[in-house]
Amino acid sequence: MRTTEKQFDVLVVGGGPAGLAAASSAAEHGVRVGLVDDNPAPGGQIWRQGIRANSEAESWVRKLQSAGVEILCGTRVFDHVAPNLLRAEMHDELLEVQYRKLVLATGARERFLPFPGWTLPNVMGAGGLQALVKSGYSIAGKKVLVAGTGPLLLAVASYLSAHDAEIAMICEQASMWSLTKFGFSLLKRRDKIAQARLLRKDLTGVPFATSSWPVSAEGDGALKAVLISRGGKVEKIACDFLACGFHLAPNTELAALLGCRLRQGLVEVDQVQQTSLPGVFCAGEPTGIGGVELSVVEGQIAGHAAAGQGDLARRFFPIRQRLRKFAGALDRTFALRPELRELAAAETIICRCEDVTYSRLKVQTSWRAAKLQTRCGMGPCQGRVCGPQTEFLFGWSQDSIRPPIFPARVESLGAMLRDVEPEYCEMRGQK
């Protein structure tokens, strides 16, 4: 495998809204900026269709290109080799990237909650099904039940409906009272009210149930029906797909590997988005789930600050404060209700990679104990699915992160071994 070396004044990891804003903002000041992302094109999960499908994404990418930012797509960081040095895989190359300042904009992933049948084919994350359709999968004529919590449900249902899916129902686990309070809080946000009205117009005639969630999924080899709890009663809905979205889980693995301080599962940052490590900044969902607008503003602050322009970064503080208040209202409105912890049966699989059931995990005392006794979290996803689940179910936290933080090729693992071999030999008194 060929090894390629790169050097940047500012390196941005993540090509979503926060990463695009951070890279373009840093590049305004004449520093050499690199942007790495594991997707084939910039835009991240939220702008998955790329610059042609979204005017805001197109604007940011044009800024990157005009400022001379080196965009390295299809590049996945998997190891922190030494201070100011990351290792990544890029196609058939091993990439070693040096940097003076680092901005982490690693985004988030969907949170899955376990219930009997959640591992059946066609039971998917809401965003995952939307991404599949964006990639060309035809959903036309398919009956889809959308369930979970938050505004994403309406957006996904609207998108699928526009692609000729039949939306059987939207099940929102939050109560009508919570949604009503949230609605009153939006009276000063005309833009949000307009968005909500547009989505509801797109979904005219689609049943919308509050205090409702999946209890179990049924099917022989593939999904056939879903049992939902609705107003305290259970009813059965036939469908071809179940699209579930129970919030997002921030991608903090790289931050943890670097040694950034985390609190309650989020990366701690100061006023200019700098982490506990000098010269390492973080923006977007790893600092708190707040949506596209907040991610972009945090990215701008981090980018300007990383380029040494703290005064310019401070101009965005008032906007960020306003957006954080809205994010806080979202958190309170769509907080996961305790009943969802009781959905899993004894034989419900929690860790899909290692086939670890709820009953085997319930008797464990911590994430570490679960890994040692059941191999939970030790499969290919490295705990990205079962980790957030066990955090919600049992209150566990992942207490250690080791490289590689993503599955890596054998050649890449060999490079990691070469790094530690001299230290190992020195410990054994060998040359």
C-alpha positions in Angstrom: 0.0 0.0 0.0 1.3 3.4 -1.0 1.7 6.0 1.8 1.0 9.6 1.0 1.9 12.5 3.3 -0.1 15.8 3.6 0.5 18.9 5.6 -2.0 21.7 6.5 -2.2 24.7 8.6 -5.8 23.8 9.4 -7.3 20.4 8.9 -11.0 19.8 9.1 -12.4 16.3 9.6 -15.9 16.0 8.4 -17.6 17.4 5.3 -21.1 18.2 6.6 -22.5 21.7 7.2 -20.1 22.4 10.2 -17.1 21.1 8.3 -17.8 23.0 5.1 -18.3 26.3 7.1 -15.2 25.7 9.2 -12.9 25.0 6.2 -14.2 27.9 4.1 -14.0 30.3 7.0 -10.4 29.3 7.8 -9.4 29.5 4.2 -10.5 33.1 4.0 -7.4 34.1 5.9 -4.8 32.6 3.5 -3.9 29.5 5.5 -3.5 26.1 3.9 -6.7 24.2 4.7 -7.5 20.5 4.1 -10.9 18.9 4.4 -11.3 15.1 4.8 -14.5 13.2 4.7 -15.4 9.6 4.2 -18.3 10.3 1.8 -17.7 10.3 -2.0 -18.7 14.0 -2.1 -18.9 16.9 0.4 -22.2 17.6 2.1 -22.3 15.0 4.9 -25.5 13.1 5.7 -27.8 16.1 5.7 -26.7 17.3 2.3 -26.1 13.8 0.9 -27.2 14.6 -2.6 -24.4 17.1 -2.8 -24.1 20.6 -4.2 -26.5 20.1 -7.0 -29.5 19.4 -4.7 -29.1 22.2 -2.1 -28.3 25.9 -2.8 -26.7 26.4 0.7 -24.5 23.4 0.2 -23.6 24.6 -3.3 -22.6 28.0 -1.9 -20.3 26.6 0.7 -18.6 24.2 -1.7 -18.0 27.1 -4.1 -16.4 29.0 -1.3 -14.1 26.0 -0.6 -13.1 25.7 -4.2 -12.5 29.4 -4.7 -10.4 29.6 -1.6 -8.2 26.6 -2.6 -9.2 24.2 0.1 -7.9 20.7 -0.7 -10.9 18.4 -0.5 -10.1 14.8 0.2 -13.3 12.8 -0.1 -13.5 9.0 0.3 -11.0 9.5 3.2 -11.6 7.9 6.6 -9.5 8.9 9.6 -8.9 5.8 11.8 -5.8 6.5 14.0 -4.1 9.3 15.9 -0.5 8.5 15.4 1.3 11.3 17.3 0.6 14.9 18.3 -0.6 16.8 15.2 -0.6 13.7 13.0 -3.6 11.6 11.9 -3.7 8.5 9.8 -6.5 7.8 7.2 -7.4 5.4 4.4 -8.1 7.0 1.0 -9.0 4.5 -1.7 -6.0 2.3 -2.0 -3.6 4.7 -0.2 -2.6 5.1 3.4 -2.7 8.8 4.2 -0.7 10.5 6.9 -1.9 14.1 7.6 0.0 16.6 9.7 -1.7 19.8 10.9 -1.1 22.8 13.0 -4.7 23.3 14.0 -7.5 20.7 13.8 -11.3 21.2 13.6 -13.5 18.1 14.3 -16.8 18.3 12.6 -17.6 14.6 12.6 -21.4 14.9 12.8 -23.8 12.4 14.3 -25.5 9.1 13.5 -29.0 7.8 14.1 -29.9 6.4 17.4 -31.7 3.0 17.3 -33.8 1.7 20.2 -34.3 -2.0 20.5 -37.7 -3.8 20.4 -38.7 -7.3 19.3 -38.2 -7.4 15.5 -36.1 -4.3 15.1 -33.4 -6.3 13.3 -35.9 -7.6 10.6 -35.1 -6.5 7.0 -36.8 -3.3 6.1 -36.8 -2.0 9.6 -34.5 1.0 9.1 -33.4 4.3 10.5 -35.6 7.1 9.2 -32.6 9.0 7.8 -31.2 5.7 6.5 -34.2 5.0 4.4 -34.2 8.6 3.2 -30.6 8.2 2.2 -31.3 5.0 0.4 -34.0 6.6 -1.7 -31.7 9.6 -2.4 -29.2 7.1 -3.7 -31.7 5.8 -6.2 -33.8 3.1 -4.5 -37.4 3.2 -5.6 -39.9 3.5 -2.8 -42.8 4.0 -5.1 -45.9 2.1 -4.0 -44.4 0.9 -0.7 -46.3 1.4 2.5 -44.1 3.0 5.1 -44.6 3.6 8.8 -42.5 6.5 10.2 -41.9 6.4 13.9 -39.7 7.9 16.6 -39.4 11.6 17.6 -38.5 15.0 16.4 -39.0 17.2 13.3 -36.9 14.8 11.3 -39.9 12.4 11.1 -42.0 15.0 9.2 -39.1 15.8 6.9 -38.5 12.1 6.1 -42.2 11.3 5.6 -42.5 14.3 3.3 -39.5 13.2 1.2 -40.7 9.6 1.0 -44.2 10.8 0.1 -42.8 13.0 -2.7 -41.2 9.8 -4.1 -44.6 8.0 -4.2 -44.4 6.1 -1.0 -47.6 5.5 0.9 -47.1 6.8 4.5 -49.3 4.6 6.7 -48.8 6.8 9.8 -46.4 9.0 11.6 -45.9 7.9 15.2 -44.4 10.6 17.5 -43.4 9.5 21.0 -43.7 13.0 22.5 -47.0 14.0 24.0 -49.5 16.4 22.4 -48.9 18.7 25.4 -45.2 18.9 24.7 -45.7 19.6 21.0 -48.2 22.3 21.9 -45.8 24.1 24.2 -43.1 23.8 21.6 -45.4 25.3 19.0 -46.1 28.3 21.2 -42.3 28.8 21.5 -42.0 29.1 17.7 -44.3 32.1 17.5 -41.3 34.4 17.1 -39.6 32.1 14.6 -41.6 32.7 11.4 -39.1 30.7 9.4 -39.7 27.6 11.5 -43.5 28.0 11.4 -43.3 28.3 7.6 -41.3 25.1 7.4 -43.7 23.2 9.6 -46.7 24.4 7.6 -45.1 23.4 4.4 -44.4 19.9 5.7 -47.9 19.5 7.0 -49.3 20.5 3.6 -47.1 17.9 2.0 -48.5 15.3 4.4 -52.2 16.2 4.1 -54.3 13.1 4.9 -51.4 11.2 6.6 -52.4 10.1 10.2 -50.2 11.7 12.9 -50.3 10.1 16.4 -48.7 11.5 19.5 -47.6 9.5 22.5 -47.1 6.6 20.1 -44.2 4.3 19.4 -43.4 0.8 17.9 -43.8 -2.1 20.3 -42.7 -4.9 18.0 -42.2 -5.7 14.3 -43.4 -8.8 12.7 -42.5 -10.7 9.5 -41.2 -13.9 8.1 -37.8 -13.0 6.6 -38.9 -9.4 6.0 -41.2 -6.9 7.7 -44.9 -7.4 7.3 -46.5 -5.4 10.1 -45.7 -3.3 13.2 -47.5 -3.3 16.5 -47.6 0.3 17.9 -48.6 1.7 21.3 -51.0 4.5 20.7 -52.7 6.3 23.5 -52.1 3.3 25.8 -53.6 0.8 23.3 -51.8 -1.5 21.0 -52.8 -1.7 17.3 -51.3 -3.5 14.3 -50.4 -1.7 11.1 -49.4 -3.6 7.9 -46.4 -2.0 6.1 -43.4 -2.7 3.9 -41.0 -0.5 5.7 -40.6 0.9 9.2 -38.5 4.1 9.4 -37.4 4.8 12.9 -35.7 7.9 14.2 -35.0 8.3 17.9 -32.7 11.3 18.0 -29.1 11.3 17.0 -25.9 10.1 18.6 -22.9 12.4 18.2 -19.7 10.9 16.7 -17.2 11.6 19.4 -14.8 8.7 18.9 -12.0 10.7 17.2 -12.3 13.5 19.9 -12.1 10.9 22.6 -9.1 9.2 20.9 -7.3 12.5 20.8 -7.9 13.0 24.5 -10.5 15.8 24.3 -12.6 16.2 27.5 -16.2 14.9 27.1 -19.1 15.6 29.4 -22.4 13.7 29.2 -21.3 12.2 25.9 -20.5 15.6 24.3 -17.3 17.3 23.5 -16.6 20.2 25.8 -15.7 23.5 24.0 -15.0 27.1 25.0 -16.4 30.2 23.5 -14.4 29.8 20.2 -15.3 26.1 20.0 -11.8 25.1 21.2 -11.7 21.7 23.1 -9.7 21.0 26.2 -6.7 20.4 23.9 -5.1 23.6 22.6 -5.4 23.9 18.9 -8.1 21.4 18.6 -11.6 22.7 17.8 -14.9 21.0 17.5 -18.2 22.2 15.8 -21.6 20.8 15.1 -23.3 17.7 16.5 -20.4 16.4 18.7 -20.8 19.4 20.9 -24.6 19.0 21.1 -27.4 18.1 18.7 -28.6 21.4 17.3 -29.4 21.1 13.6 -28.0 22.6 10.4 -28.1 26.3 11.3 -26.3 25.9 14.6 -23.7 23.6 13.0 -22.9 26.1 10.3 -22.5 28.9 12.8 -20.3 26.8 15.1 -18.3 25.8 12.1 -17.7 29.4 11.1 -16.6 30.3 14.7 -14.2 27.3 14.8 -12.8 28.0 11.3 -12.0 31.7 12.0 -10.6 30.9 15.4 -8.4 28.1 14.1 -7.0 30.5 11.6 -6.1 32.9 14.4 -9.0 35.3 13.8 -10.7 35.2 17.2 -12.2 38.7 16.9 -14.0 37.7 13.7 -15.2 34.5 15.4 -16.8 36.5 18.2 -19.2 38.3 15.8 -21.1 35.0 15.5 -21.6 34.6 19.3 -25.1 36.2 19.4 -26.4 34.1 16.5 -25.0 31.0 18.2 -26.7 31.9 21.5 -30.1 32.3 19.8 -29.8 29.0 18.0 -28.7 27.2 21.1 -31.9 28.3 22.9 -33.9 26.8 20.1 -31.8 23.5 20.3 -32.5 23.4 24.0 -36.3 23.7 23.4 -36.0 20.8 20.9 -34.2 18.7 23.5 -36.9 19.3 26.1 -39.8 18.7 23.8 -38.6 15.5 22.2 -36.8 13.9 25.2 -37.1 10.1 25.1 -39.8 8.9 27.5 -38.9 6.2 30.1 -41.4 3.7 28.7 -39.1 3.2 25.7 -36.6 1.5 28.0 -39.1 -1.3 28.6 -39.6 -2.3 24.9 -36.8 -4.9 24.6 -37.7 -8.5 25.6 -35.2 -10.9 27.1 -34.2 -12.4 23.8 -34.2 -9.1 21.9 -30.8 -8.6 20.3 -29.0 -5.4 21.4 -25.6 -5.9 19.8 -26.2 -7.0 16.2 -22.6 -7.6 15.4 -22.1 -10.1 18.2 -25.7 -11.3 18.6 -25.8 -10.2 22.3 -29.3 -10.2 23.8 -30.9 -7.9 26.3 -31.0 -10.6 29.0 -27.2 -11.1 28.8 -26.6 -7.4 29.1 -29.1 -6.7 31.9 -26.9 -8.5 34.4 -23.8 -6.6 33.6 -22.7 -3.6 35.6 -20.9 -1.4 33.0 -19.9 -1.0 29.3 -16.5 -2.5 30.1 -18.0 -5.5 31.9 -20.4 -6.1 29.0 -17.5 -6.1 26.5 -15.5 -8.5 28.6 -18.3 -10.9 29.3 -20.4 -10.8 26.1 -18.2 -9.0 23.4 -20.9 -6.4 23.1 -19.5 -3.5 21.1 -16.5 -5.4 19.8 -17.9 -6.1 16.3 -17.4 -4.2 13.0 -19.5 -1.2 14.1 -17.3 -0.8 17.2 -20.3 0.0 19.4 -21.7 2.8 17.2 -25.2 1.1 17.3 -25.3 -0.7 20.7 -23.3 1.9 22.5 -26.0 4.6 22.4 -28.6 1.9 23.1 -26.9 0.7 26.3 -26.4 4.3 27.4 -30.1 4.9 27.2 -31.1 1.5 28.6 -28.6 1.1 31.4 -26.9 4.5 31.8 -23.5 3.1 30.6 -20.8 5.2 29.1 -18.0 4.0 26.8 -15.0 4.5 29.0 -12.2 4.0 26.5 -11.5 4.4 22.8 -8.7 2.6 21.0 -7.5 2.7 17.4 -8.6 1.9 14.8 -11.8 3.8 15.4 -13.2 2.4 12.1 -12.6 -1.0 10.5 -9.3 -0.7 8.6 -7.4 -2.8 6.0 -4.7 -5.3 7.1 -2.0 -3.1 5.6 -3.2 -0.2 7.7 -3.1 -2.3 10.8 0.4 -3.3 9.9 1.4 0.4 9.9 -0.1 0.7 13.4 1.9 -2.3 14.6 5.1 -0.7 13.2 4.4 2.3 15.4 4.2 0.3 18.6 7.0 -2.3 17.8 10.0 -0.1 18.8 8.3 0.8 22.1 7.4 -2.9 22.7 11.0 -4.0 22.0 12.3 -1.3 24.4 10.1 -2.6 27.1 11.5 -6.1 26.6 15.1 -4.8 26.5 15.5 -5.8 22.9 16.9 -3.9 20.0 
